[in-house]
C-alpha cells in the first residue's frame, strides 16, 4: 500500500504540493509585509529613531517622492521622514498614561503609500522602563495592638502600588529592625506579596505603649526604586479579635453604563469582640484615585456601589483592596475584582485614511480611490462590523486586513457623464439592536483628453454676395469638446480647399479662437461661383484631438456687369476714325413686307439669373414706325411694308437692358439700306451724313478710287469667264454648268438677282434664281466688252457668309420667269465700307 501511495504522489503530485507550498509562502510573506512591528522603550525623546519604515516596506529612497509615504494615525505619536523614510518619535510616550496597568502596550497605525495606493499596518510596542517608584496611599500607617496579644500574631500592612508593569512592578518590603516586631510576606493573588507585621514578643503597655517603625517597598527594576510609609503602633488594652472578611477575594460582573449608585457587591467582615471592638468599618485600601471616582463603599454595610459611568471600552476589569477595621484598630483586607460586561453602546467609527480625489477618468477598473478604517469599540458580536456602499456610482468596497477597507472602481469612469460621484459608506455592527454609522465620500473625476471636438454640423453652407469688402464675415463655425480645461479648449485651422476652386484656401481665413471665417479679398461671381474649404477644430490636450468640417461657400451674383453686344459689333478705335462707313449695314429690299427679318441683335451678360435676363428696345430710328425689335429675341423686323417714300438709309439704335437692380444697359447701332439690289445700294452707301462730310472727304475719295479699280477688275474677270464658258459650250456643256443658259442679260439691267440682299443676318448664303422672263433675242445682244465682269465678292473683297435665303418674292409687274431659261447662281454678300 505504501508503494502504491507513493506512485500516486508521483511527479505531478509533487509539483502540485510544491506549488501549494509556494502559494502559502507568498501569502505568508504578503501578510508579513503588510504588518510591520517595532518595539521601543517608553519615555524616548522626540526625534528618536523607531525604525527604517520605508526599507521595511520595500521602498527605495528613489521611490519615496513618487510613493508619498505618510502615516494615518489619529494621534501623531510618530512621524515619518519624507527623505529617508525612517520612523521617528513625535512626542513623549508614557506607557502608564497610555495603557495603565495593562500587561502589554502598543500603538497601531497605518502607513499609506500612493501610486499605486496601498496600506500597511504598523504596530509599535511600548516597553516599560522603571520610571515609577512604589507608592503608599498614606504617609503614616496607624496600628493598635493590645498588650495581651500573644507573640506570633500577624497584622496585615498596606501594600504599596507601583505603576510600572512586569518585573518593574514586583515589590519586596523591608522593616526597620525592632526586637518586638518582624516582617513576614504572604503570597497574594497574581504573585503579589502582602506584607504582614509579626509580633515577636509580648507587649507591656506599662513599659512601652508606642512603637514607630519604617516600612520600605522596593521594586525589582534597574535601577531599584523604593517608597516608604511610617508605621506607628499604639499598645492598647484588651482587643483580642481582629475583623475577618468572609472571602479573601470578592468577584462581581456588571454591565457597563450602569447608573450612578447601582449596587455592585457587598463585602462582609466579622469581629468576635463585643462592643466597640467588635464594630467593623469598611474603607478603600491603597487604591488609585480613578477607583474612588468610579466606586464607593458604605463604611457600615460594606456595599460597593457605582459612583460614575463604567465604560467597557476604557477598562473591562477593575481590581482594588478593601479594608475592614474594628473599634480597637485591628484590620483585615480583601481584594475585589469587578468585571465589566460589554453592551452595544458604540456605533462603528469610520475614518477616512486616504481619498484619491480627483481620480482620472481613464483609471482602470480596480483602482483604489479611498482607504477607510472602521472600528467598533465594542467587543464580540457588538464589535463585528460590515460595510457597504450606497449610491449610484461605479465604485465598490473591499475588506482589507486590520479593519481596513478599500474603495475601488468597479467600472469605467466618464467625467463627461458625471464629474463627481457621491457615495455613502454605511458601517453596521452585529449587536442587538444593531448600530450603524455612515460617511459620505465625494469623488471628483478629473478630465483626460478622450473626446475630440465635434462640429455642430458636418457640412456648412455659406452665401456671400460678390464684390464684398475684404475682411467681411463669411460664416462662424463652432465645435464643442466635452472635455474640460485645456482638453476642451478648441482652436480652429484651415485644413485645405476643394479642387474645383483653385486657390480656395487664400480666399478665406479663420479666427483660431472664435471659428469665424473671413473673406481675404473681394470675391467675383464671374470668376468663382463656389468653393469649399475644410476647417479643422483641434483641442489643447496632449496628445491633441481634432475633427474636420467642410464649409461650402456660394458666391451670390450682383448686377455688376452691363450687357455686351456681340452683333452688330461696335466700331473699334481705328474704324471710328473712318466715320460711319466703318459700321456694318443691312440691305432691305423695298419690296419687304411687315415682319421682314432685318437683323438680330446678339448680346450677352456675364451675370447670372435675373441679372442676365436681357430685354431689347428700339430707342432711336430714322423711321420709328418702320422697324420693331423683339423684346426678348433681339430680332429687328419691319413693322410695316417698306414704302417708296421711306429714306433709303436708316439708322437704328437699340438698347439692351438686364433685369438687375439697378438695371444696366448697352446700345447697338444698326445701319439699314433700303434697296432692291447691291448696285442700287452702293450709291446710298457712298453718301455721308451731313455732319461728317467735311471730316471724311479724303476717305470718300479713296473709296471711289478703290471702287473703280474693283469694277474694272470685275469686268475683266467676267469677260474671261464668258469666253471660257463659250468655248466649253461648243464642246458640250458639262453638268456642272446646267444652270447657265446661252442667253445673255442686258447690260442695262442689274447683274444680280433682284433679291440678292435677302440675307440680313451675319451669315453667308447661296442663291440660285432664273433670269427674267422677258428675254432679248440673241441677235440683239451687243458684243461682249473687252473688260471682264467681276462678281460682287471680288468687287468688294468681302468674305462670303453662308445662310439660307428667306423672304424672297418677285417684284410687282415682273413677267414670270421662263422655265426653259438657264438659271444664274449668285452668292449673297455682307458689304463693309
C-alpha atoms as one frame of an Amber mdcrd trajectory, in Angstrom:
protein
   0.000   0.000   0.000   2.828   2.411   0.826   4.302   1.829  -2.602   1.005
   2.497  -4.326   0.507   5.686  -2.381   3.976   6.830  -3.345   3.113   6.150
  -7.007   0.004   8.264  -6.684   2.163  11.058  -5.362   4.365  10.946  -8.424
   5.998  13.882 -10.177   2.654  15.528 -10.880   1.543  15.298  -7.264   4.913
  16.577  -6.075   4.660  19.592  -8.349   1.168  20.316  -7.050   2.358  20.085
  -3.449   5.309  22.349  -4.218   3.011  24.883  -5.886   0.751  24.849  -2.846
   3.707  25.422  -0.540   4.934  28.288  -2.691   1.460  29.824  -2.667   1.284
  29.584   1.115   4.755  31.100   1.340   3.714  34.024  -0.877   0.574  34.582
   1.182   2.601  34.458   4.405   5.180  36.844   3.034   2.441  39.191   1.818
   0.768  39.123   5.215   4.079  39.676   6.908   4.908  42.509   4.559   1.582
  44.200   5.247   2.220  44.375   9.017   5.402  45.862  10.396   6.236  45.694
  14.106   8.664  47.730  16.175   9.431  47.810  19.882  10.736  50.878  21.703
  11.154  51.899  25.320   8.858  54.463  26.795   9.958  57.988  27.611  12.123
  58.278  24.493  12.828  61.839  23.479  11.215  63.477  20.471  13.052  62.636
  17.260  14.288  59.271  18.484  14.557  56.644  15.758  11.943  53.910  15.795
  12.943  52.027  12.637  13.565  52.215   8.871   9.923  52.069   7.830  10.416
  52.672   4.101  13.054  49.985   3.827  10.916  47.514   5.738   8.038  48.240
   3.354  10.262  47.516   0.367  10.565  51.118  -0.813  13.809  52.558  -2.041
  14.900  56.133  -1.436  14.320  56.968  -5.107  10.710  55.840  -4.907   9.800
  57.903  -1.861   8.910  61.183  -3.632   6.536  59.433  -6.004   5.041  56.985
  -3.487   4.286  59.721  -0.892   4.711  57.673   2.251   2.678  59.047   5.158
   1.038  57.936   8.399  -2.644  57.900   9.171  -2.816  57.553  12.926  -5.332
  59.699  14.699  -2.873  60.947  17.312   0.520  61.616  15.886   2.785  59.773
  18.300   5.152  59.141  15.406   6.258  60.824  12.221   7.986  59.643   9.058
  10.812  61.461   7.331   9.956  62.152   3.692  13.571  61.977   2.566  14.806
  58.709   4.084  11.506  57.076   5.117  12.588  56.463   8.728  10.037  56.397
  11.530  10.709  58.781  14.448   9.096  59.555  17.808   6.993  62.672  17.561
   6.063  63.201  21.232   6.780  61.811  24.690   5.395  58.323  25.255   4.320
  57.407  28.782   3.322  53.812  28.892   1.448  54.147  32.189  -0.569  57.053
  30.848  -1.313  55.335  27.572  -2.073  51.801  28.703  -2.437  51.931  32.507
  -1.796  48.620  34.238  -2.219  46.560  31.072   0.426  43.901  30.672   1.036
  44.915  27.045   1.015  48.324  25.463   1.247  49.096  21.758   0.297  51.783
  19.262  -1.132  50.689  15.924  -1.476  52.877  12.872  -1.477  52.632   9.099
   1.232  53.614   6.661  -0.093  54.750   3.303   1.772  54.718   0.022   0.443
  56.062  -3.271   0.963  55.303  -6.941  -0.481  52.750  -6.541  -2.413  53.303
  -3.346  -1.732  50.685  -0.684  -1.982  50.366   3.060   0.371  48.758   5.588
  -0.306  48.153   9.240   2.382  49.248  11.664   2.459  48.298  15.319   4.883
  49.852  17.817   5.146  48.111  21.144   5.900  50.415  24.095   8.144  48.643
  26.555   8.082  49.618  30.173  11.029  51.205  31.927  11.334  51.537  35.674
  10.325  55.146  35.863   7.820  54.835  38.748   8.591  54.273  42.430   6.394
  52.257  44.772   3.840  54.493  46.459   1.796  54.028  49.641  -1.585  55.658
  49.874  -0.759  57.322  53.197   2.453  58.559  54.638   1.580  57.122  58.055
   0.023  53.805  58.965  -1.518  53.602  62.468  -1.982  50.260  64.240  -3.391
  49.456  67.694  -2.212  46.231  69.322  -3.425  45.059  72.701  -0.905  44.197
  75.299  -2.456  40.859  75.713  -1.760  39.885  72.158   0.240  36.729  72.035
   3.580  36.561  70.226   3.247  35.275  66.619   0.203  37.338  65.844   0.180
  38.813  62.370  -1.121  42.220  61.345  -1.598  42.931  57.591   0.056  46.072
  56.376  -0.848  48.226  53.397   0.602  47.136  50.099   2.487  49.691  48.050
   1.435  50.379  44.457   3.844  50.608  41.532   2.539  51.943  38.187   5.105
  50.002  36.245   4.402  46.519  34.933   6.211  43.274  34.739   9.394  42.949
  36.683   9.430  46.641  37.446   6.235  46.263  39.451   7.356  43.297  41.612
   7.812  44.638  45.131   9.680  43.492  48.182   9.413  45.044  51.661  11.819
  45.868  54.459  11.070  46.904  58.025  13.364  48.742  60.378  14.838  46.437
  62.997  12.905  46.091  66.231  13.052  43.226  68.776   9.304  43.219  69.229
   8.307  43.104  65.577   9.399  41.403  62.389   8.145  41.486  58.797   6.643
  38.485  57.043   5.343  38.064  53.492   2.089  36.472  52.483   1.800  35.296
  48.904  -1.119  37.040  47.273  -3.067  36.667  44.053  -1.119  37.256  40.863
   2.253  36.768  42.564   1.922  39.862  44.726   3.259  39.802  48.230   1.230
  41.047  51.159   3.454  42.488  53.981   2.440  41.457  57.467   3.705  42.675
  60.791   4.565  39.740  63.143   4.616  40.227  66.900   7.757  38.560  68.209
   7.366  39.144  71.968   4.637  40.078  74.360   3.922  43.743  74.796   3.805
  45.583  78.068   1.943  48.833  77.872   3.415  50.000  81.123   6.948  49.686
  79.758   6.344  50.960  76.180   2.986  51.967  74.822   4.142  53.275  71.397
   6.337  51.974  68.601   7.364  53.762  65.388   8.693  51.679  62.520   9.554
  52.429  58.842   8.249  50.127  56.112  10.130  50.311  52.807   8.825  48.921
  49.492  11.414  48.069  46.813  10.699  47.217  43.185  12.753  44.847  41.016
  13.660  47.328  38.279  17.037  48.619  37.238  17.816  50.839  38.983  15.745
  49.862  42.018  13.184  52.368  43.190  11.606  52.472  46.644   8.853  54.036
  48.691   8.312  54.212  52.437   5.487  54.524  54.941   5.768  55.201  58.685
   4.116  52.520  60.833   3.007  53.780  64.235   1.914  51.137  66.727  -0.166
  52.085  69.743  -0.297  49.439  72.555  -3.829  49.304  73.931  -5.808  47.359
  76.437  -7.947  44.306  75.664  -8.989  43.838  71.933  -8.028  40.345  71.167
 -10.038  39.649  67.937  -9.348  41.391  64.615 -12.064  41.647  61.918 -12.107
  38.877  59.337 -13.575  39.083  55.809 -15.769  36.227  54.736 -13.761  35.972
  51.495 -10.270  36.814  50.574 -11.351  37.809  47.059 -14.769  39.155  46.051
 -15.714  38.968  42.382 -18.598  40.569  40.516 -19.609  41.291  36.901 -21.772
  44.216  35.976 -22.921  45.726  32.713 -21.410  48.941  31.536 -23.418  52.131
  31.548 -24.940  51.391  34.959 -26.444  54.441  36.524 -24.609  56.028  39.444
 -25.446  54.429  42.807 -26.104  50.955  41.406 -25.107  48.142  43.731 -22.116
  46.150  42.578 -21.446  43.788  45.526 -21.410  43.597  49.297 -18.395  42.632
  51.408 -18.671  41.402  54.953 -16.187  41.138  57.791 -16.920  39.883  61.312
 -15.249  40.637  64.601 -15.669  38.281  67.565 -15.225  41.094  70.055 -18.093
  42.855  71.610 -18.864  46.463  71.920 -16.804  48.997  70.159 -14.051  46.480
  69.499 -16.472  44.366  67.526 -17.778  47.202  65.354 -16.323  46.925  61.831
 -15.940  49.833  59.444 -15.104  49.407  55.731 -12.898  51.587  53.573 -10.744
  51.519  50.473  -7.228  50.368  50.855  -4.378  51.778  48.864  -6.256  52.375
  45.562  -5.738  54.951  42.801  -7.941  57.979  42.618  -9.640  56.645  39.495
 -11.170  53.837  41.564 -12.586  56.284  44.094 -14.293  58.227  41.253 -15.954
  55.104  39.891 -16.911  53.234  43.086 -17.980  53.971  46.628 -18.223  51.759
  49.713 -20.588  52.147  52.558 -18.466  52.183  55.718 -21.207  50.487  57.735
 -22.733  47.936  55.350 -19.791  47.197  53.084 -21.864  47.787  49.940 -19.826
  48.712  46.897 -21.773  50.951  44.502 -21.025  52.793  41.294 -20.105  56.417
  41.609 -19.524  57.185  37.915 -20.162  55.684  34.488 -18.447  52.428  33.716
 -17.170  52.036  30.190 -16.113  48.660  28.935 -14.158  50.274  26.106 -11.996
  52.204  28.569 -11.432  49.399  31.028 -13.026  45.988  31.143 -11.895  44.978
  34.615 -11.241  46.742  37.909  -9.380  45.414  40.940  -8.828  47.091  44.318
  -8.445  46.285  48.018 -10.851  46.985  50.855 -10.022  47.288  54.498 -12.139
  46.296  57.481 -11.184  47.989  60.810 -12.741  47.350  64.194 -13.038  49.797
  67.053  -9.849  48.598  68.596  -7.819  49.382  65.463  -7.423  45.860  64.226
  -7.762  45.459  60.427  -8.263  42.928  57.729  -8.029  43.279  53.946  -9.755
  41.672  50.978  -9.435  42.036  47.218 -12.338  42.999  44.971 -12.406  42.078
  41.237 -15.135  43.674  39.162 -15.588  42.652  35.530 -17.468  44.883  33.090
 -19.848  43.324  30.591 -19.893  44.954  27.172 -23.066  46.369  25.728 -23.635
  47.524  22.191 -23.401  51.176  23.042 -20.863  52.259  20.424 -21.664  52.726
  16.778 -18.929  51.877  14.270 -16.466  54.675  13.671 -15.459  55.356  10.060
 -12.139  57.073   9.486 -11.044  58.092   6.006  -7.354  57.313   5.853  -6.872
  58.424   2.271  -9.039  59.760  -0.527  -7.595  59.994  -4.024  -9.733  62.784
  -5.369  -9.802  63.715  -8.146  -9.205  60.442  -9.938  -8.575  60.427 -13.709
 -11.460  59.204 -15.771  -9.276  56.674 -17.567  -8.387  54.904 -14.306  -8.650
  51.137 -14.850 -11.181  49.021 -13.048  -9.969  48.100  -9.579  -8.131  51.368
  -8.924  -8.076  52.160  -5.194  -9.616  55.587  -4.675 -10.078  55.594  -0.898
  -8.797  53.803   2.187 -11.060  53.550   5.211 -10.629  52.288   8.729 -13.752
  51.113  10.512 -13.571  50.449  14.226 -16.222  49.489  16.736 -15.079  49.905
  20.319 -17.454  47.231  21.455 -16.347  43.605  21.673 -17.640  40.305  20.448
 -20.527  40.488  18.042 -21.101  44.057  19.110 -17.757  44.948  17.598 -18.060
  42.956  14.381 -18.707  45.361  11.534 -19.841  45.019   7.937 -19.542  47.841
   5.400 -21.374  48.626   2.208 -21.731  51.474  -0.265 -24.983  53.188  -1.073
 -25.418  55.379  -4.108 -25.255  55.074  -7.867 -21.577  55.085  -8.701 -19.117
  52.693 -10.382 -17.462  52.009  -7.025 -17.294  49.067  -4.669 -15.864  48.456
  -1.214 -13.465  45.641  -0.429 -12.499  44.492   3.041  -8.823  44.527   3.899
  -6.872  43.355   6.925  -6.982  45.002  10.336 -10.427  46.532   9.965  -9.438
  48.456   6.844 -11.491  48.784   3.717 -10.623  49.826   0.183 -12.988  51.704
  -2.086 -12.128  50.689  -5.649 -13.549  51.447  -9.074 -15.877  48.756 -10.341
 -16.365  50.162 -13.834 -15.228  52.795 -16.264 -15.398  56.435 -15.205 -16.607
  59.115 -17.593 -16.227  62.721 -16.494 -18.458  63.909 -19.299 -21.346  61.907
 -17.864 -20.593  62.510 -14.178 -17.885  64.876 -12.990 -18.219  63.648  -9.416
 -19.629  60.675  -7.581 -21.201  60.825  -4.144 -21.437  57.583  -2.245 -22.191
  56.835   1.361 -20.197  54.279   3.310 -22.535  52.527   5.750 -20.974  50.548
   8.619 -23.240  48.297  10.681 -22.347  46.107  13.659 -23.922  42.816  14.684
 -25.191  43.900  18.060 -28.767  43.760  19.205 -30.068  46.170  18.344 -27.551
  46.832  15.590 -25.922  50.236  15.447 -24.834  51.907  12.266 -22.912  54.921
  11.111 -22.288  56.448   7.717 -19.781  58.661   5.988 -20.227  60.371   2.660
 -17.418  60.245   0.134 -17.230  62.755  -2.691 -15.052  61.532  -5.515 -14.229
  64.037  -8.214 -13.326  62.726 -11.663 -10.530  64.580 -13.419 -10.601  65.027
 -17.139  -8.417  63.312 -19.701  -8.435  64.190 -23.364 -10.666  61.374 -24.568
 -13.079  63.425 -26.660 -12.387  65.087 -29.987 -14.113  68.355 -30.866 -17.457
  67.844 -32.584 -18.817  70.399 -35.032 -22.437  71.399 -34.769 -22.775  70.434
 -38.444 -20.678  68.102 -40.526 -21.016  70.388 -43.540 -21.727  74.099 -43.568
 -23.081  76.272 -46.377 -22.377  79.985 -46.598 -23.625  82.565 -49.057 -21.585
  85.675 -49.827 -22.520  88.367 -52.292 -19.768  89.189 -54.709 -17.823  92.430
 -54.501 -17.723  92.051 -50.746 -15.261  94.030 -48.685 -12.049  92.305 -47.667
 -12.394  91.024 -44.115 -16.156  90.544 -44.306 -17.585  87.770 -42.125 -18.483
  84.725 -44.178 -19.586  82.211 -41.572 -18.974  81.231 -37.981 -18.382  77.543
 -37.303 -18.484  76.109 -33.835 -17.219  72.842 -32.426 -17.792  71.658 -28.895
 -15.435  69.493 -26.873 -16.933  67.636 -23.955 -13.618  67.671 -22.113 -12.689
  70.357 -19.601  -9.884  72.866 -19.230  -7.216  72.786 -21.878  -8.603  69.488
 -23.168 -11.841  71.256 -24.069 -10.316  74.480 -25.416 -10.898  74.407 -29.185
  -8.818  76.161 -31.821  -9.693  76.365 -35.492  -7.460  75.988 -38.538  -7.894
  75.750 -42.275  -7.188  72.251 -43.472  -7.372  72.851 -47.241  -9.736  73.728
 -50.080 -11.640  71.977 -52.811 -10.007  71.064 -56.096 -12.773  72.811 -58.012
 -11.886  76.199 -56.513  -8.328  76.873 -57.498  -6.661  78.863 -54.814  -9.616
  78.407 -52.453  -7.554  78.490 -49.274  -6.338  82.086 -49.708  -9.883  83.316
 -50.275 -10.849  82.977 -46.621  -9.181  82.849 -43.235 -10.426  81.510 -39.905
 -10.006  83.045 -36.485  -8.400  80.468 -34.229 -10.487  81.144 -31.121 -13.951
  82.017 -32.410 -14.148  79.903 -35.569 -15.225  82.905 -37.664 -14.379  82.701
 -41.372 -13.490  85.997 -43.018 -13.062  86.797 -46.701  -9.470  87.623 -47.510
 -10.372  89.634 -50.595 -13.280  90.681 -52.722 -14.987  87.765 -54.462 -16.097
  87.811 -58.088 -19.026  85.635 -59.071 -17.893  85.615 -62.697 -14.509  84.171
 -61.717 -15.501  81.831 -58.883 -19.061  80.839 -58.203 -18.416  78.458 -55.295
 -15.601  76.840 -53.395 -15.122  74.589 -50.379 -12.718  74.790 -47.504 -12.019
  72.270 -44.750 -11.895  73.678 -41.216 -10.139  71.640 -38.551 -11.055  72.004
 -34.885  -8.290  70.934 -32.513  -8.321  70.864 -28.744  -5.496  71.764 -26.395
  -4.985  68.314 -24.905  -1.899  66.186 -25.135  -2.000  64.437 -27.470  -4.354
  66.793 -29.248  -7.545  65.535 -30.842  -9.202  67.117 -33.855 -12.081  66.845
 -36.294 -12.824  68.437 -39.644 -15.892  70.063 -41.151 -16.467  71.128 -44.735
 -17.600  74.664 -45.475 -19.133  75.236 -48.899 -19.165  78.919 -49.848 -21.535
  80.073 -52.566 -20.805  83.422 -54.193 -24.013  85.305 -54.950 -24.203  87.300
 -58.129 -24.657  91.054 -58.186 -25.572  93.108 -61.202 -22.086  94.438 -61.790
 -21.773  93.617 -65.492 -23.555  95.536 -68.243 -24.773  93.629 -71.302 -22.181
  93.274 -74.050 -23.347  93.495 -77.683 -21.838  90.860 -79.888 -23.751  91.859
 -83.081 -23.722  94.348 -84.602 -20.175  94.808 -83.499 -19.259  98.228 -82.229
 -16.696 100.166 -84.293 -13.170  99.888 -82.986 -10.975 102.871 -82.261  -9.254
 102.629 -85.660 -12.522 102.219 -87.528 -14.193 105.033 -85.705 -11.758 107.457
 -87.287 -13.094 106.453 -90.667 -16.597 107.635 -89.789 -19.887 105.906 -90.178
 -18.727 103.931 -93.158 -16.923 101.615 -90.714 -20.236 100.439 -89.244 -21.980
  97.318 -90.659 -25.193  97.748 -92.573 -28.118  95.612 -93.577 -29.773  95.766
 -97.040 -33.543  95.509 -97.007 -35.423  95.326-100.299 -38.056  97.902-100.777
 -40.454  95.132-101.538 -40.114  93.781 -97.934 -43.400  93.230 -96.172 -44.206
  93.665 -92.499 -42.323  91.148 -90.316 -39.344  91.006 -92.618 -36.256  89.922
 -90.619 -33.707  92.700 -90.876 -31.119  91.625 -88.353 -30.710  90.101 -84.932
 -29.070  91.978 -82.104 -26.936  89.464 -80.214 -25.850  90.407 -76.672 -24.614
  88.551 -73.593 -24.392  89.393 -69.889 -21.696  87.897 -67.675 -24.011  87.972
 -64.663 -26.408  85.196 -63.781 -30.072  84.806 -63.019 -32.254  87.871 -63.318
 -29.117  89.942 -63.702 -28.504  88.167 -67.024 -32.071  88.302 -68.348 -31.889
  90.652 -71.312 -34.597  92.700 -72.963 -34.323  94.688 -76.173 -35.912  98.022
 -77.022 -35.679 100.308 -80.032 -34.886 103.757 -78.684 -33.949 105.640 -81.850
 -34.743 105.183 -85.528 -34.878 107.347 -88.646 -38.369 105.957 -89.223 -39.669
 104.849 -85.778 -42.753 103.269 -87.259 -40.886 101.240 -89.863 -38.960  98.862
 -87.570 -39.512  96.994 -84.370 -37.299  94.811 -82.191 -38.253  91.650 -80.326
 -38.369  92.236 -76.565 -36.583  89.015 -75.696 -35.223  87.750 -79.024 -33.470
  90.897 -80.211 -34.726  90.321 -83.769 -35.146  93.529 -85.772 -38.081  93.218
 -88.155 -40.060  95.586 -90.308 -43.152  96.838 -88.556 -44.864  97.581 -91.829
 -44.212  97.283 -95.549 -41.408  99.435 -96.889 -42.724 102.412 -98.799 -41.343
 104.421-101.668 -41.150 107.488 -99.520 -39.013 105.827 -96.865 -35.466 107.105
 -96.825 -33.002 104.753 -98.412 -30.679 104.906 -95.464 -31.969 104.085 -91.979
 -30.137 104.253 -88.676 -31.485 102.181 -85.770 -30.342 102.381 -82.118 -31.432
  99.535 -79.856 -30.840  99.402 -76.099 -30.159  96.103 -74.368 -31.076  96.073
 -70.641 -30.723  93.420 -67.958 -33.124  92.841 -65.075 -30.741  93.612 -62.234
 -31.236  96.192 -59.538 -30.261  98.713 -60.683 -30.552  97.681 -64.311 -27.527
  98.053 -66.591 -27.734  98.573 -70.345 -25.813  98.823 -73.612 -26.706 100.170
 -77.045 -26.345  98.705 -80.507 -26.402 100.801 -83.688 -27.665  99.196 -86.852
 -27.436 100.767 -90.361 -30.068  99.663 -92.844 -30.096 100.452 -96.585 -33.384
 100.157 -98.419 -32.514  98.924-101.925 -33.588  96.187-104.264 -30.068  95.287
-105.287 -26.487  95.821-104.253 -25.873  98.180-107.205 -28.777 100.232-106.062
 -27.440 100.224-102.542 -23.949 101.304-103.471 -24.785 104.951-104.173 -26.601
 105.097-100.864 -23.614 103.676 -99.124 -21.404 106.386-100.610 -23.418 109.146
 -99.006 -22.241 110.644 -95.821 -24.096 112.153 -93.032 -24.214 115.928 -93.225
 -22.258 116.324 -90.099 -19.387 114.045 -91.270 -18.796 115.303 -94.874 -16.012
 117.691 -94.065 -14.231 115.175 -91.849 -14.491 112.259 -94.349 -13.737 113.964
 -97.698 -10.398 112.263 -98.085 -11.871 108.912 -97.097 -14.619 109.222 -99.704
 -12.123 109.979-102.488 -10.121 106.940-101.536 -13.283 104.866-101.509 -14.238
 105.839-105.093 -10.781 105.052-106.389 -10.908 101.613-104.857 -14.412 101.107
-106.212 -13.362 101.997-109.782 -10.484  99.558-109.626 -12.797  96.892-108.297
 -15.283  97.392-111.109 -12.624  97.205-113.770 -11.252  94.042-112.207 -14.735
  92.576-112.058 -15.393  93.280-115.763 -12.082  91.650-116.696 -12.836  88.515
-114.719 -16.334  88.343-116.143 -15.060  88.595-119.740 -12.605  85.804-119.171
 -15.302  83.677-117.584 -17.683  84.217-120.509 -15.000  83.356-123.050 -14.270
  80.104-121.175 -17.948  79.280-120.996 -18.435  79.903-124.713 -15.590  77.565
-125.593 -16.881  74.911-123.226 -20.342  75.219-124.728 -19.161  74.399-128.210
 -17.564  71.286-126.817 -20.776  70.427-124.923 -21.774  71.910-121.596 -20.856
  69.857-118.576 -23.416  69.006-115.931 -21.899  71.438-113.511 -22.936  74.358
-115.719 -26.551  73.355-116.186 -27.855  76.445-114.576 -26.025  78.705-117.074
 -28.003  79.381-120.242 -26.929  80.572-123.683 -28.855  83.770-123.271 -27.219
  86.950-122.153 -28.522  89.644-119.914 -28.845  93.196-120.982 -26.108  95.445
-119.814 -28.693  97.955-118.864 -30.197  95.554-116.324 -28.758  94.520-112.971
 -26.083  91.911-112.966 -27.518  90.419-109.723 -30.895  88.958-108.894 -33.386
  91.393-107.531 -33.381  89.755-104.084 -29.651  89.159-103.699 -29.514  91.038
-100.380 -32.209  88.978 -98.765 -29.810  87.611 -96.144 -29.618  90.292 -93.468
 -28.071  88.286 -90.632 -24.297  87.927 -90.209 -24.250  84.676 -92.220 -23.294
  83.803 -95.828 -25.789  82.123 -98.134 -26.110  80.828-101.732 -28.942  81.779
-104.045 -29.824  80.282-107.456 -32.653  82.042-109.395 -33.830  82.004-113.057
 -33.227  85.051-115.285 -36.033  87.499-116.050 -38.898  86.235-118.229 -38.580
  88.861-120.956 -35.666  87.515-122.927 -33.962  89.604-125.589 -33.163  87.876
-128.870 -29.692  86.755-129.153 -29.149  88.850-132.220 -29.919  91.989-130.294
 -27.127  91.349-127.721 -24.196  93.617-128.152 -20.816  92.062-128.413 -19.113
  91.336-125.101 -16.982  94.123-123.756 -13.313  93.673-123.641 -13.225  94.066
-119.795 -14.396  91.003-117.808 -17.220  91.418-115.324 -16.322  90.826-111.628
 -18.570  89.236-109.104 -19.816  91.243-106.158 -17.471  89.336-103.849 -14.452
  90.171-105.981 -15.682  93.704-106.401 -15.853  94.482-102.727 -13.311  91.982
-101.445 -15.718  90.671 -98.795 -15.854  87.135 -97.422 -18.909  85.072 -98.242
 -21.291  84.494 -95.338 -23.495  81.494 -95.988 -27.059  81.498 -94.795 -30.243
  80.182 -96.382 -32.223  82.941 -98.002 -35.660  83.911 -96.777 -38.477  86.267
 -97.514 -37.760  86.039-101.350 -40.558  87.405-103.525 -40.974  88.603-107.089
 -41.267  92.290-107.771 -44.533  93.754-108.804 -45.190  93.918-112.591 -42.474
  91.441-113.447 -43.053  88.896-116.184 -42.852  85.303-114.893 -39.601  83.636
-115.494 -39.082  81.324-118.402 -38.750  77.817-117.093 -36.643  76.797-120.019
 -34.126  79.601-119.493 -30.891  78.774-117.733 -30.504  79.719-114.028 -27.958
  82.185-112.648 -26.291  81.377-109.287 -25.059  84.241-107.182 -23.665  84.440
-103.678 -25.151  86.899-101.168 -22.536  89.162 -99.544 -22.196  91.238 -96.385
 -20.535  94.500 -97.556 -18.243  96.537 -95.270 -17.198 100.040 -96.339
